[in-house]
Amino acid sequence: MDVRNDYPYSEIAQAVQANLALAGIKVQLVPSDNKQTLGRYRARAHDIYIGEWSADYIDPHSNAQGFVWNPDNSDASSYKMLAWRNAWDIP
């Protein structure tokens, strides 16, 4: 799990790791500075990423679009929004 190595992200990641361990899922934490974790996330080189997001615009449609719109899930896509970064292949 890629996580920023500062508060509160490290603590959140440790709590998620402990909860997943209760279900028998072993998670390795990969703490790095924000630039490194964000770079790995944007490159889709993560399995799990703990980060934060804030709205860019007040319009609810443009905010929701990043989560639900992924017309091309390939690595060559020019649409690199949140759904693409997490490889959500939305039919």
N, C-alpha and C positions, 0 to 999 in steps of 0.2 A: 504494500500500500504506500503510494507516494504521499508524503505529508511535509508541510512546512515545519522547520525545526524551531518554531517559537510558539509561545502561548497564544491562544488556547488549542491550537491545532494538534500539537504533540499529545496533549491530554485527551482530546477527542479521539485521536487515532488509537491510543492505548485502551480506551474504554471500548471502542469498536472491536479491537483485537481480542480483548478479554471476553466480550459477549460472543463473538464468533467461536472462540475456543470452547465455550460451554456447549456449542453444537457440534464440536469435533472438527471445526474448520481452523486450520493453522494459517496464520497470516504473518508475513514478514513485513516489518515497517522499514521504509526507505526514507529517512529524514534528510532533507536538503533545504537550501535556501529557496525563497519563493521563485526566483528567476529559473532555477533548475526544475522545480516541480511543475511550474506552469509551462515551461518549454516541453517537458515530457508529455504533459496532458494535451497540449495543442498539437503535438506530433502523433498522438494516439499511441504512445509508447508506454502506457500505464495499464495496470489491471484494475486498480482501485485508486482513486484520487480524492484526498480530503482538501478542499479549498473553499473559496467563497465566491459568490456571484452577486452582483447587484444590477438592478434594472438600468438600462441605458436610456430608455425613453419612458414616458408616462403612459403611452398607448399600450393597453393590455394585449392587443393583437401582435404587436411587434415583439413584446416580451415572451409571449407563448410560442411564437414561431420558432425560436431557437431550440425549444425543447421538443417540438413535434414535427419539424420539417427537415427531411433528409432525402432529397430526390436522387442523390447519387452517393452511395456508401463506399465507393471505391477510393483508393488512396489518391487518385488523380482528380478527385472532385474539386470544383472551384467553390462549392458551398460548404464552408468549414465552420458551421455553427455548432452549438452544444450537442445536438443529436448526432451529428457526424463525428465529433470528437470522441463520443462514447460508443461509436459504431452501432447505434440504434438503427437497425435496418427496418424501416417502417414501410409496410406494404401499401 
